Each structure stands twice: as C-alpha cells, then as structure tokens.
Amino acid sequence: IVEEAEGLNESLPKISIIGQPNVGKSSLLNALIGEERTIVSEIAGTTRDTIHTHYKLFQKEFILIDTAGLRRKNKVNEDLEFFSVIRAIKAVDESDVCMLVLDAEKGITQQDLNIFSLASKKGKGIVVLVNKWDLMDKKTNTARDYEADLKKRLAPFVDLPVLFISAKDKTRIFKAVELAMEVYENRNRKIP
C-alpha cells in the first residue's frame, strides 16, 4: 500500500533518498513503489518538493522521502532552487537513514562527498547506492574496484554498505531497502 505519508505513524522508520540532481532519485522512488509518483526527466531540478510516501510492501513498512537534488551553492541562482535545497536538508534532518544515490558513470564527486558529510554530521545512517550500473562497461572486478575507490574517497567511513543498482531496470532496488532497514535496526540496537 502506497499513500501520502501526511499524518502517519511517527514511529515508522524514515528513509530519505538523497543525492545530486539527475542521479535517479525519483526513478528509484517510482521503481520501489511501482507507480509513477514523481516526474522523471533529463532536466535537472524537476523534483523541487520533498515527497513523503508511506511504503508498506514485502513485510516492510516505512516512510520514504524523495528529495530535490542538492547542488553546489554557486549553482543555486533562483529562489525556487534555493527552497528546494532547504527542503532537501530538512528531509535529511527528518530521516533516520539516507540512501545516497550516485551516478555510476560520474563516480563520486566533491558534491556527493559534501552531501555525504551533511548526512554523517547529522548522525544519520547511510547506504550508498551506485545507480545506472546497467550503463557501465563491466569487467571481472569492476564492482570490487569501484567500491574500493569509493571507500577510499569516503574514508574514514569505510564500513558503509555500498550497492550497485539500476533504478530503470529495477536491479537490486529491493536489496537497497533491505540494507536501509538493516542500517536502521543497527542504529537503534542498544548494547547492554
């Protein structure tokens, strides 16, 4: 059951989809819920609002938050863009776990590192999703080498779950949800 999440159970885990514009955040949301909930376009900045969706499928229930893409400050030149960045930051604040979506072809950029830093400074659980993996030219150890390079750039945070997905082909997207829920459970585990 997918519905607007306004006024829903506050105790549900909140998972936000964060990242730069055009990395496939809205495509991922649409693929997960199985309907065209958000507009997907090549034009960066199509998603301007933060969209809360109640997700209750496959024995999992949580609030999924799709955010407007976060850009560098010098690229924020219009008020609408400015407010969508503010909403994206608010979505990070509201969430328990952030799924940081990267574009496989671009790799991890400085802006991705800034977004990662924002989420980690706010103490959020993080899952790194490398989207558009279907477009990559793969050899035997491509994923392993890519992940090693990624973790080198994210150091000292090397124990993060990294998953290679394709929102368009729905490859490993439900595994992404499982990882996010594991991170959520680990964050809430009390060690006596």
N, CA and C atoms as an extended XYZ file, in Angstrom:
576
Properties=species:S:1:pos:R:3:atomname:S:1:resname:S:1:resid:I:1 pbc="F F F"
N         0.868       -1.170        0.000 N   ILE     1
C         0.000        0.000        0.000 CA  ILE     1
C         0.908        1.223        0.000 C   ILE     1
N         0.699        2.073       -0.960 N   VAL     2
C         1.497        3.292       -1.030 CA  VAL     2
C         0.529        4.465       -0.934 C   VAL     2
N         0.798        5.368       -0.039 N   GLU     3
C        -0.100        6.507        0.135 CA  GLU     3
C         0.684        7.713        0.599 C   GLU     3
N         0.039        8.863        0.539 N   GLU     4
C         0.667       10.073        1.081 CA  GLU     4
C         0.959        9.825        2.543 C   GLU     4
N         2.080       10.277        2.998 N   ALA     5
C         2.503        9.965        4.357 CA  ALA     5
C         2.156       11.045        5.370 C   ALA     5
N         1.327       11.996        4.994 N   GLU     6
C         0.981       13.061        5.928 CA  GLU     6
C         0.186       12.482        7.099 C   GLU     6
N         0.570       12.855        8.300 N   GLY     7
C        -0.172       12.435        9.481 CA  GLY     7
C        -0.044       10.955        9.795 C   GLY     7
N         0.965       10.291        9.275 N   LEU     8
C         1.124        8.866        9.539 CA  LEU     8
C         1.951        8.630       10.780 C   LEU     8
N         1.978        7.394       11.179 N   ASN     9
C         2.698        6.937       12.361 CA  ASN     9
C         4.115        7.501       12.410 C   ASN     9
N         4.382        8.303       13.421 N   GLU    10
C         5.694        8.940       13.561 CA  GLU    10
C         6.791        7.948       13.943 C   GLU    10
N         6.380        6.769       14.462 N   SER    11
C         7.392        5.808       14.913 CA  SER    11
C         7.973        4.984       13.756 C   SER    11
N         7.396        5.120       12.575 N   LEU    12
C         7.915        4.362       11.427 CA  LEU    12
C         9.300        4.869       11.041 C   LEU    12
N        10.178        3.962       10.582 N   PRO    13
C        11.484        4.415       10.104 CA  PRO    13
C        11.308        5.389        8.934 C   PRO    13
N        12.176        6.391        8.877 N   LYS    14
C        12.115        7.345        7.767 CA  LYS    14
C        13.398        7.224        6.962 C   LYS    14
N        13.235        6.902        5.692 N   ILE    15
C        14.382        6.701        4.811 CA  ILE    15
C        14.313        7.742        3.700 C   ILE    15
N        15.366        8.559        3.597 N   SER    16
C        15.359        9.573        2.542 CA  SER    16
C        16.282        9.157        1.405 C   SER    16
N        15.910        9.583        0.204 N   ILE    17
C        16.711        9.347       -0.995 CA  ILE    17
C        17.372       10.678       -1.310 C   ILE    17
N        18.702       10.727       -1.144 N   ILE    18
C        19.417       11.988       -1.328 CA  ILE    18
C        20.469       11.856       -2.419 C   ILE    18
N        20.953       12.981       -2.912 N   GLY    19
C        21.985       12.973       -3.940 CA  GLY    19
C        21.862       14.208       -4.808 C   GLY    19
N        22.736       14.274       -5.796 N   GLN    20
C        22.740       15.403       -6.719 CA  GLN    20
C        21.535       15.315       -7.666 C   GLN    20
N        21.266       16.402       -8.392 N   PRO    21
C        20.215       16.334       -9.410 CA  PRO    21
C        20.588       15.311      -10.489 C   PRO    21
N        19.588       14.656      -11.026 N   ASN    22
C        19.746       13.736      -12.167 CA  ASN    22
C        20.545       12.462      -11.919 C   ASN    22
N        20.569       11.994      -10.682 N   VAL    23
C        21.249       10.720      -10.432 CA  VAL    23
C        20.263        9.553      -10.413 C   VAL    23
N        18.962        9.879      -10.432 N   GLY    24
C        17.942        8.823      -10.486 CA  GLY    24
C        17.173        8.631       -9.192 C   GLY    24
N        17.090        9.680       -8.366 N   LYS    25
C        16.364        9.559       -7.096 CA  LYS    25
C        14.874        9.310       -7.323 C   LYS    25
N        14.269       10.089       -8.193 N   SER    26
C        12.838        9.915       -8.462 CA  SER    26
C        12.558        8.601       -9.185 C   SER    26
N        13.474        8.191      -10.067 N   SER    27
C        13.324        6.894      -10.747 CA  SER    27
C        13.344        5.763       -9.731 C   SER    27
N        14.218        5.895       -8.720 N   LEU    28
C        14.312        4.887       -7.667 CA  LEU    28
C        13.013        4.840       -6.867 C   LEU    28
N        12.496        6.002       -6.485 N   LEU    29
C        11.230        6.051       -5.746 CA  LEU    29
C        10.123        5.388       -6.554 C   LEU    29
N         9.996        5.768       -7.828 N   ASN    30
C         8.947        5.192       -8.684 CA  ASN    30
C         9.095        3.679       -8.812 C   ASN    30
N        10.340        3.192       -8.968 N   ALA    31
C        10.587        1.759       -9.113 CA  ALA    31
C        10.212        1.013       -7.831 C   ALA    31
N        10.542        1.600       -6.684 N   LEU    32
C        10.248        0.951       -5.408 CA  LEU    32
C         8.751        0.833       -5.150 C   LEU    32
N         8.009        1.885       -5.459 N   ILE    33
C         6.576        1.858       -5.149 CA  ILE    33
C         5.736        1.314       -6.302 C   ILE    33
N         6.382        1.124       -7.459 N   GLY    34
C         5.673        0.509       -8.584 CA  GLY    34
C         4.672        1.409       -9.265 C   GLY    34
N         4.840        2.708       -9.115 N   GLU    35
C         3.959        3.638       -9.835 CA  GLU    35
C         4.711        4.934      -10.100 C   GLU    35
N         4.232        5.664      -11.097 N   GLU    36
C         4.874        6.936      -11.453 CA  GLU    36
C         4.395        7.992      -10.466 C   GLU    36
N         5.088        8.079       -9.346 N   ARG    37
C         4.696        9.019       -8.304 CA  ARG    37
C         5.318       10.388       -8.543 C   ARG    37
N         6.540       10.348       -9.074 N   THR    38
C         7.239       11.608       -9.319 CA  THR    38
C         7.616       11.684      -10.787 C   THR    38
N         7.755       12.893      -11.271 N   ILE    39
C         8.105       13.114      -12.673 CA  ILE    39
C         9.588       12.829      -12.842 C   ILE    39
N         9.905       12.010      -13.848 N   VAL    40
C        11.303       11.718      -14.138 CA  VAL    40
C        11.636       12.413      -15.445 C   VAL    40
N        12.705       13.197      -15.419 N   SER    41
C        13.067       13.984      -16.587 CA  SER    41
C        14.571       14.148      -16.644 C   SER    41
N        15.088       14.368      -17.842 N   GLU    42
C        16.516       14.650      -18.018 CA  GLU    42
C        16.865       16.034      -17.469 C   GLU    42
N        15.852       16.865      -17.292 N   ILE    43
C        16.081       18.236      -16.825 CA  ILE    43
C        16.361       18.204      -15.333 C   ILE    43
N        17.542       18.655      -14.944 N   ALA    44
C        17.904       18.687      -13.525 CA  ALA    44
C        16.970       19.626      -12.788 C   ALA    44
N        16.574       19.230      -11.585 N   GLY    45
C        15.729       20.097      -10.762 CA  GLY    45
C        14.248       19.917      -11.008 C   GLY    45
N        13.844       18.802      -11.653 N   THR    46
C        12.421       18.563      -11.883 CA  THR    46
C        11.705       18.371      -10.551 C   THR    46
N        12.316       17.603       -9.640 N   THR    47
C        11.734       17.425       -8.303 CA  THR    47
C        12.167       18.615       -7.471 C   THR    47
N        11.190       19.421       -7.068 N   ARG    48
C        11.520       20.585       -6.247 CA  ARG    48
C        11.017       20.414       -4.829 C   ARG    48
N         9.950       19.634       -4.677 N   ASP    49
C         9.399       19.405       -3.347 CA  ASP    49
C        10.002       18.156       -2.736 C   ASP    49
N         9.788       18.017       -1.451 N   THR    50
C        10.141       16.792       -0.751 CA  THR    50
C         8.865       15.962       -0.716 C   THR    50
N         8.935       14.729       -1.185 N   ILE    51
C         7.742       13.892       -1.285 CA  ILE    51
C         7.832       12.761       -0.270 C   ILE    51
N         6.846       12.694        0.629 N   HIS    52
C         6.791       11.629        1.635 CA  HIS    52
C         5.830       10.549        1.153 C   HIS    52
N         6.278        9.320        1.152 N   THR    53
C         5.449        8.203        0.705 CA  THR    53
C         5.458        7.115        1.768 C   THR    53
N         4.271        6.639        2.123 N   HIS    54
C         4.166        5.538        3.081 CA  HIS    54
C         4.367        4.248        2.293 C   HIS    54
N         5.383        3.482        2.658 N   TYR    55
C         5.730        2.249        1.951 CA  TYR    55
C         5.367        1.081        2.857 C   TYR    55
N         4.527        0.183        2.340 N   LYS    56
C         4.131       -0.994        3.128 CA  LYS    56
C         4.019       -2.163        2.164 C   LYS    56
N         5.157       -2.755        1.846 N   LEU    57
C         5.210       -3.890        0.919 CA  LEU    57
C         6.250       -4.877        1.432 C   LEU    57
N         6.083       -6.146        1.070 N   PHE    58
C         7.073       -7.193        1.395 CA  PHE    58
C         7.461       -7.187        2.873 C   PHE    58
N         6.462       -7.122        3.763 N   GLN    59
C         6.677       -7.126        5.218 CA  GLN    59
C         7.569       -5.976        5.697 C   GLN    59
N         7.642       -4.912        4.914 N   LYS    60
C         8.430       -3.755        5.346 CA  LYS    60
C         7.501       -2.543        5.353 C   LYS    60
N         7.684       -1.704        6.365 N   GLU    61
C         6.869       -0.502        6.441 CA  GLU    61
C         7.731        0.656        6.919 C   GLU    61
N         7.720        1.725        6.145 N   PHE    62
C         8.496        2.914        6.498 CA  PHE    62
C         8.009        4.098        5.682 C   PHE    62
N         8.555        5.259        5.997 N   ILE    63
C         8.261        6.469        5.226 CA  ILE    63
C         9.451        6.691        4.297 C   ILE    63
N         9.166        6.812        3.014 N   LEU    64
C        10.202        7.041        2.011 CA  LEU    64
C        10.143        8.519        1.623 C   LEU    64
N        11.280        9.183        1.696 N   ILE    65
C        11.322       10.624        1.414 CA  ILE    65
C        12.196       10.873        0.192 C   ILE    65
N        11.575       11.354       -0.889 N   ASP    66
C        12.326       11.718       -2.095 CA  ASP    66
C        12.617       13.202       -1.997 C   ASP    66
N        13.874       13.569       -2.247 N   THR    67
C        14.261       14.971       -2.081 CA  THR    67
C        14.664       15.590       -3.403 C   THR    67
N        14.603       16.892       -3.431 N   ALA    68
C        15.162       17.623       -4.565 CA  ALA    68
C        16.671       17.433       -4.519 C   ALA    68
N        17.307       17.423       -5.661 N   GLY    69
C        18.762       17.237       -5.713 CA  GLY    69
C        19.498       18.389       -5.052 C   GLY    69
N        20.577       18.064       -4.367 N   LEU    70
C        21.380       19.095       -3.707 CA  LEU    70
C        22.521       19.511       -4.627 C   LEU    70
N        22.621       20.814       -4.878 N   ARG    71
C        23.677       21.351       -5.753 CA  ARG    71
C        24.646       22.219       -4.982 C   ARG    71
N        25.747       22.520       -5.621 N   ARG    72
C        26.703       23.473       -5.036 CA  ARG    72
C        26.036       24.843       -4.931 C   ARG    72
N        26.450       25.602       -3.920 N   LYS    73
C        25.825       26.909       -3.666 CA  LYS    73
C        25.882       27.855       -4.861 C   LYS    73
N        27.000       27.883       -5.579 N   ASN    74
C        27.098       28.840       -6.690 CA  ASN    74
C        26.170       28.483       -7.849 C   ASN    74
N        25.624       27.268       -7.833 N   LYS    75
C        24.668       26.872       -8.873 CA  LYS    75
C        23.229       27.219       -8.467 C   LYS    75
N        23.052       27.576       -7.208 N   VAL    76
C        21.714       27.907       -6.716 CA  VAL    76
C        21.457       29.373       -7.013 C   VAL    76
N        20.787       29.628       -8.124 N   ASN    77
C        20.641       31.022       -8.522 CA  ASN    77
C        19.216       31.527       -8.496 C   ASN    77
N        18.250       30.643       -8.307 N   GLU    78
C        16.879       31.130       -8.255 CA  GLU    78
C        16.243       30.734       -6.934 C   GLU    78
N        15.262       31.503       -6.504 N   ASP    79
C        14.627       31.273       -5.209 CA  ASP    79
C        14.032       29.879       -5.088 C   ASP    79
N        13.364       29.415       -6.154 N   LEU    80
C        12.729       28.103       -6.138 CA  LEU    80
C        13.759       27.025       -5.859 C   LEU    80
N        14.891       27.145       -6.522 N   GLU    81
C        16.003       26.210       -6.335 CA  GLU    81
C        16.506       26.270       -4.891 C   GLU    81
N        16.632       27.478       -4.376 N   PHE    82
C        17.107       27.675       -3.003 CA  PHE    82
C        16.191       26.953       -2.020 C   PHE    82
N        14.885       27.112       -2.184 N   PHE    83
C        13.944       26.494       -1.257 CA  PHE    83
C        13.919       24.974       -1.401 C   PHE    83
N        14.170       24.455       -2.601 N   SER    84
C        14.205       23.002       -2.738 CA  SER    84
C        15.442       22.426       -2.048 C   SER    84
N        16.536       23.165       -2.026 N   VAL    85
C        17.733       22.731       -1.292 CA  VAL    85
C        17.442       22.738        0.210 C   VAL    85
N        16.773       23.776        0.683 N   ILE    86
C        16.392       23.854        2.101 CA  ILE    86
C        15.512       22.659        2.469 C   ILE    86
N        14.551       22.322        1.591 N   ARG    87
C        13.669       21.177        1.854 CA  ARG    87
C        14.445       19.869        1.867 C   ARG    87
N        15.436       19.744        0.977 N   ALA    88
C        16.251       18.527        0.937 CA  ALA    88
C        17.039       18.377        2.242 C   ALA    88
N        17.566       19.490        2.743 N   ILE    89
C        18.312       19.447        4.013 CA  ILE    89
C        17.364       19.084        5.156 C   ILE    89
N        16.151       19.622        5.124 N   LYS    90
C        15.139       19.308        6.139 CA  LYS    90
C        14.789       17.812        6.079 C   LYS    90
N        14.735       17.249        4.866 N   ALA    91
C        14.434       15.821        4.701 CA  ALA    91
C        15.524       14.966        5.338 C   ALA    91
N        16.780       15.404        5.195 N   VAL    92
C        17.893       14.690        5.840 CA  VAL    92
C        17.700       14.750        7.359 C   VAL    92
N        17.341       15.932        7.863 N   ASP    93
C        17.097       16.096        9.306 CA  ASP    93
C        16.009       15.150        9.802 C   ASP    93
N        14.938       15.020        9.017 N   GLU    94
C        13.783       14.197        9.390 CA  GLU    94
C        14.055       12.710        9.322 C   GLU    94
N        15.005       12.288        8.505 N   SER    95
C        15.175       10.863        8.240 CA  SER    95
C        16.075       10.164        9.246 C   SER    95
N        15.897        8.850        9.332 N   ASP    96
C        16.749        8.007       10.169 CA  ASP    96
C        17.914        7.483        9.339 C   ASP    96
N        17.596        7.112        8.092 N   VAL    97
C        18.603        6.559        7.183 CA  VAL    97
C        18.531        7.309        5.860 C   VAL    97
N        19.696        7.629        5.300 N   CYS    98
C        19.764        8.295        3.999 CA  CYS    98
C        20.333        7.318        2.972 C   CYS    98
N        19.624        7.188        1.864 N   MET    99
C        20.168        6.416        0.746 CA  MET    99
C        20.800        7.442       -0.197 C   MET    99
N        22.133        7.490       -0.193 N   LEU   100
C        22.860        8.436       -1.044 CA  LEU   100
C        23.014        7.811       -2.425 C   LEU   100
N        22.361        8.417       -3.413 N   VAL   101
C        22.385        7.883       -4.775 CA  VAL   101
C        23.476        8.589       -5.572 C   VAL   101
N        24.363        7.799       -6.175 N   LEU   102
C        25.439        8.314       -7.026 CA  LEU   102
C        25.195        7.881       -8.461 C   LEU   102
N        25.734        8.627       -9.401 N   ASP   103
C        25.685        8.261      -10.807 CA  ASP   103
C        26.944        7.435      -11.092 C   ASP   103
N        26.765        6.174      -11.494 N   ALA   104
C        27.898        5.264      -11.716 CA  ALA   104
C        28.902        5.824      -12.719 C   ALA   104
N        28.394        6.490      -13.766 N   GLU   105
C        29.287        6.984      -14.815 CA  GLU   105
C        30.136        8.169      -14.345 C   GLU   105
N        29.578        8.982      -13.448 N   LYS   106
C        30.312       10.158      -12.957 CA  LYS   106
C        31.224        9.810      -11.792 C   LYS   106
N        30.909        8.715      -11.088 N   GLY   107
C        31.681        8.382       -9.901 CA  GLY   107
C        31.290        9.301       -8.766 C   GLY   107
N        32.051        9.261       -7.681 N   ILE   108
C        31.730       10.120       -6.544 CA  ILE   108
C        32.413       11.468       -6.730 C   ILE   108
N        31.627       12.527       -6.713 N   THR   109
C        32.141       13.875       -6.946 CA  THR   109
C        32.283       14.604       -5.612 C   THR   109
N        32.874       15.768       -5.651 N   GLN   110
C        33.008       16.578       -4.434 CA  GLN   110
C        31.638       16.897       -3.851 C   GLN   110
N        30.675       17.164       -4.719 N   GLN   111
C        29.334       17.471       -4.230 CA  GLN   111
C        28.714       16.268       -3.516 C   GLN   111
N        28.957       15.052       -4.039 N   ASP   112
C        28.469       13.842       -3.358 CA  ASP   112
C        29.103       13.732       -1.972 C   ASP   112
N        30.398       14.041       -1.895 N   LEU   113
C        31.104       13.998       -0.610 CA  LEU   113
C        30.525       15.024        0.361 C   LEU   113
N        30.138       16.193       -0.164 N   ASN   114
C        29.511       17.224        0.683 CA  ASN   114
C        28.165       16.742        1.227 C   ASN   114
N        27.380       16.094        0.363 N   ILE   115
C        26.063       15.576        0.769 CA  ILE   115
C        26.259       14.470        1.812 C   ILE   115
N        27.232       13.597        1.557 N   PHE   116
C        27.572       12.521        2.497 CA  PHE   116
C        27.968       13.109        3.852 C   PHE   116
N        28.804       14.138        3.807 N   SER   117
C        29.286       14.796        5.015 CA  SER   117
C        28.122       15.401        5.802 C   SER   117
N        27.184       16.022        5.106 N   LEU   118
C        25.998       16.611        5.736 CA  LEU   118
C        25.227       15.535        6.504 C   LEU   118
N        24.968       14.396        5.843 N   ALA   119
C        24.200       13.314        6.475 CA  ALA   119
C        24.963       12.696        7.648 C   ALA   119
N        26.287       12.505        7.474 N   SER   120
C        27.057       11.874        8.558 CA  SER   120
C        27.209       12.813        9.757 C   SER   120
N        27.366       14.127        9.505 N   LYS   121
C        27.470       15.093       10.611 CA  LYS   121
C        26.181       15.142       11.426 C   LYS   121
N        25.061       14.900       10.744 N   LYS   122
C        23.769       14.916       11.430 CA  LYS   122
C        23.467       13.553       12.074 C   LYS   122
N        24.440       12.635       11.986 N   GLY   123
C        24.314       11.339       12.657 CA  GLY   123
C        23.329       10.385       12.009 C   GLY   123
N        23.149       10.485       10.711 N   LYS   124
C        22.195        9.622       10.015 CA  LYS   124
C        22.868        8.324        9.561 C   LYS   124
N        22.085        7.262        9.502 N   GLY   125
C        22.570        6.024        8.904 CA  GLY   125
C        22.666        6.272        7.405 C   GLY   125
N        23.660        5.692        6.739 N   ILE   126
C        23.840        5.953        5.305 CA  ILE   126
C        24.059        4.655        4.542 C   ILE   126
N        23.375        4.545        3.406 N   VAL   127
C        23.592        3.462        2.453 CA  VAL   127
C        23.968        4.146        1.140 C   VAL   127
N        25.053        3.721        0.524 N   VAL   128
C        25.477        4.325       -0.746 CA  VAL   128
C        24.960        3.449       -1.892 C   VAL   128
N        24.182        4.063       -2.776 N   LEU   129
C        23.643        3.349       -3.937 CA  LEU   129
C        24.278        3.904       -5.201 C   LEU   129
N        24.956        3.050       -5.943 N   VAL   130
C        25.569        3.461       -7.207 CA  VAL   130
C        24.565        3.113       -8.300 C   VAL   130
N        23.842        4.133       -8.758 N   ASN   131
C        22.775        3.930       -9.744 CA  ASN   131
C        23.333        3.981      -11.173 C   ASN   131
N        22.533        3.536      -12.118 N   LYS   132
C        22.872        3.496      -13.550 CA  LYS   132
C        24.017        2.499      -13.794 C   LYS   132
N        24.099        1.476      -12.952 N   TRP   133
C        25.142        0.458      -13.083 CA  TRP   133
C        24.980       -0.311      -14.391 C   TRP   133
N        23.744       -0.344      -14.906 N   ASP   134
C        23.468       -1.025      -16.180 CA  ASP   134
C        24.201       -0.362      -17.355 C   ASP   134
N        24.587        0.905      -17.201 N   LEU   135
C        25.261        1.634      -18.282 CA  LEU   135
C        26.777        1.467      -18.253 C   LEU   135
N        27.279        0.845      -17.180 N   MET   136
C        28.731        0.702      -17.030 CA  MET   136
C        29.270       -0.465      -17.852 C   MET   136
N        30.465       -0.266      -18.380 N   ASP   137
C        31.181       -1.309      -19.102 CA  ASP   137
C        31.892       -2.138      -18.033 C   ASP   137
N        31.452       -3.383      -17.835 N   LYS   138
C        31.961       -4.167      -16.713 CA  LYS   138
C        32.960       -5.243      -17.141 C   LYS   138
N        33.978       -5.389      -16.305 N   LYS   139
C        34.933       -6.480      -16.453 CA  LYS   139
C        34.852       -7.305      -15.160 C   LYS   139
N        35.752       -8.244      -14.976 N   THR   140
C        35.675       -9.160      -13.837 CA  THR   140
C        35.553       -8.470      -12.482 C   THR   140
N        36.418       -7.510      -12.183 N   ASN   141
C        36.435       -6.911      -10.847 CA  ASN   141
C        35.943       -5.465      -10.819 C   ASN   141
N        35.140       -5.077      -11.789 N   THR   142
C        34.699       -3.685      -11.886 CA  THR   142
C        34.028       -3.211      -10.599 C   THR   142
N        33.047       -3.970      -10.097 N   ALA   143
C        32.308       -3.557       -8.896 CA  ALA   143
C        33.238       -3.496       -7.685 C   ALA   143
N        34.104       -4.495       -7.532 N   ARG   144
C        35.019       -4.532       -6.386 CA  ARG   144
C        35.969       -3.334       -6.408 C   ARG   144
N        36.543       -3.051       -7.579 N   ASP   145
C        37.472       -1.923       -7.708 CA  ASP   145
C        36.761       -0.586       -7.500 C   ASP   145
N        35.561       -0.493       -8.051 N   TYR   146
C        34.758        0.728       -7.923 CA  TYR   146
C        34.465        0.986       -6.448 C   TYR   146
N        34.054       -0.069       -5.732 N   GLU   147
C        33.726        0.061       -4.307 CA  GLU   147
C        34.962        0.436       -3.494 C   GLU   147
N        36.109       -0.163       -3.819 N   ALA   148
C        37.358        0.149       -3.100 CA  ALA   148
C        37.720        1.622       -3.287 C   ALA   148
N        37.573        2.124       -4.511 N   ASP   149
C        37.869        3.524       -4.803 CA  ASP   149
C        36.905        4.450       -4.049 C   ASP   149
N        35.637        4.049       -4.049 N   LEU   150
C        34.587        4.807       -3.366 CA  LEU   150
C        34.908        4.919       -1.874 C   LEU   150
N        35.257        3.799       -1.265 N   LYS   151
C        35.533        3.783        0.178 CA  LYS   151
C        36.801        4.571        0.514 C   LYS   151
N        37.752        4.597       -0.431 N   LYS   152
C        38.958        5.395       -0.230 CA  LYS   152
C        38.581        6.883       -0.152 C   LYS   152
N        37.656        7.286       -1.030 N   ARG   153
C        37.204        8.695       -1.050 CA  ARG   153
C        36.356        9.047        0.170 C   ARG   153
N        35.648        8.044        0.723 N   LEU   154
C        34.765        8.281        1.876 CA  LEU   154
C        35.466        8.073        3.221 C   LEU   154
N        36.731        7.652        3.182 N   ALA   155
C        37.470        7.385        4.424 CA  ALA   155
C        37.374        8.594        5.345 C   ALA   155
N        37.281        8.395        6.641 N   PRO   156
C        37.458        7.154        7.393 CA  PRO   156
C        36.204        6.285        7.477 C   PRO   156
N        35.121        6.674        6.832 N   PHE   157
C        33.871        5.886        6.897 CA  PHE   157
C        33.930        4.751        5.875 C   PHE   157
N        34.527        3.624        6.251 N   VAL   158
C        34.708        2.538        5.283 CA  VAL   158
C        33.754        1.363        5.499 C   VAL   158
N        32.999        1.402        6.604 N   ASP   159
C        32.100        0.271        6.860 CA  ASP   159
C        30.671        0.529        6.374 C   ASP   159
N        30.545        1.394        5.383 N   LEU   160
C        29.229        1.712        4.809 CA  LEU   160
C        28.788        0.641        3.830 C   LEU   160
N        27.494        0.314        3.823 N   PRO   161
C        27.028       -0.590        2.777 CA  PRO   161
C        26.997        0.146        1.432 C   PRO   161
N        27.550       -0.490        0.393 N   VAL   162
C        27.544        0.059       -0.967 CA  VAL   162
C        26.839       -0.961       -1.845 C   VAL   162
N        25.894       -0.488       -2.654 N   LEU   163
C        25.139       -1.392       -3.517 CA  LEU   163
C        25.064       -0.811       -4.922 C   LEU   163
N        25.274       -1.666       -5.913 N   PHE   164
C        25.211       -1.254       -7.318 CA  PHE   164
C        23.818       -1.579       -7.839 C   PHE   164
N        23.112       -0.529       -8.281 N   ILE   165
C        21.708       -0.705       -8.670 CA  ILE   165
C        21.430       -0.097      -10.046 C   ILE   165
N        20.259       -0.425      -10.564 N   SER   166
C        19.724        0.273      -11.728 CA  SER   166
C        18.251        0.513      -11.435 C   SER   166
N        17.899        1.774      -11.154 N   ALA   167
C        16.500        2.117      -10.873 CA  ALA   167
C        15.650        1.847      -12.110 C   ALA   167
N        16.222        2.115      -13.297 N   LYS   168
C        15.481        1.934      -14.550 CA  LYS   168
C        15.120        0.458      -14.761 C   LYS   168
N        16.094       -0.427      -14.523 N   ASP   169
C        15.867       -1.867      -14.712 CA  ASP   169
C        15.387       -2.563      -13.440 C   ASP   169
N        15.242       -1.805      -12.357 N   LYS   170
C        14.827       -2.329      -11.052 CA  LYS   170
C        15.796       -3.399      -10.531 C   LYS   170
N        17.067       -3.237      -10.845 N   THR   171
C        18.085       -4.189      -10.404 CA  THR   171
C        18.533       -3.859       -8.988 C   THR   171
N        18.373       -4.813       -8.073 N   ARG   172
C        18.805       -4.721       -6.668 CA  ARG   172
C        18.168       -3.565       -5.895 C   ARG   172
N        17.048       -3.033       -6.361 N   ILE   173
C        16.442       -1.905       -5.639 CA  ILE   173
C        15.811       -2.355       -4.321 C   ILE   173
N        15.282       -3.591       -4.288 N   PHE   174
C        14.667       -4.058       -3.036 CA  PHE   174
C        15.739       -4.474       -2.031 C   PHE   174
N        16.896       -4.867       -2.542 N   LYS   175
C        18.053       -5.134       -1.681 CA  LYS   175
C        18.470       -3.815       -1.012 C   LYS   175
N        18.334       -2.708       -1.737 N   ALA   176
C        18.655       -1.383       -1.182 CA  ALA   176
C        17.765       -1.090        0.029 C   ALA   176
N        16.477       -1.433       -0.090 N   VAL   177
C        15.535       -1.235        1.015 CA  VAL   177
C        15.936       -2.108        2.204 C   VAL   177
N        16.295       -3.372        1.920 N   GLU   178
C        16.717       -4.274        2.997 CA  GLU   178
C        17.946       -3.722        3.727 C   GLU   178
N        18.915       -3.215        2.952 N   LEU   179
C        20.120       -2.635        3.554 CA  LEU   179
C        19.771       -1.430        4.420 C   LEU   179
N        18.897       -0.568        3.900 N   ALA   180
C        18.491        0.629        4.651 CA  ALA   180
C        17.814        0.232        5.959 C   ALA   180
N        16.978       -0.807        5.929 N   MET   181
C        16.300       -1.272        7.138 CA  MET   181
C        17.304       -1.896        8.124 C   MET   181
N        18.311       -2.593        7.603 N   GLU   182
C        19.365       -3.160        8.464 CA  GLU   182
C        20.119       -2.037        9.173 C   GLU   182
N        20.455       -0.994        8.405 N   VAL   183
C        21.165        0.155        8.976 CA  VAL   183
C        20.293        0.793       10.063 C   VAL   183
N        19.000        0.927        9.785 N   TYR   184
C        18.060        1.493       10.759 CA  TYR   184
C        18.053        0.663       12.045 C   TYR   184
N        17.951       -0.666       11.884 N   GLU   185
C        17.912       -1.549       13.054 CA  GLU   185
C        19.229       -1.480       13.837 C   GLU   185
N        20.348       -1.426       13.112 N   ASN   186
C        21.656       -1.332       13.776 CA  ASN   186
C        21.795       -0.032       14.566 C   ASN   186
N        21.235        1.052       14.008 N   ARG   187
C        21.308        2.344       14.698 CA  ARG   187
C        20.506        2.324       15.994 C   ARG   187
N        19.430        1.527       16.008 N   ASN   188
C        18.548        1.501       17.180 CA  ASN   188
C        18.881        0.381       18.156 C   ASN   188
N        19.884       -0.410       17.822 N   ARG   189
C        20.258       -1.513       18.706 CA  ARG   189
C        20.945       -0.968       19.949 C   ARG   189
N        20.479       -1.411       21.087 N   LYS   190
C        21.087       -0.993       22.361 CA  LYS   190
C        22.009       -2.115       22.822 C   LYS   190
N        23.248       -1.744       23.119 N   ILE   191
C        24.217       -2.735       23.584 CA  ILE   191
C        24.305       -2.618       25.099 C   ILE   191
N        23.937       -3.695       25.804 N   PRO   192
C        23.937       -3.621       27.283 CA  PRO   192
C        25.364       -3.522       27.831 C   PRO   192
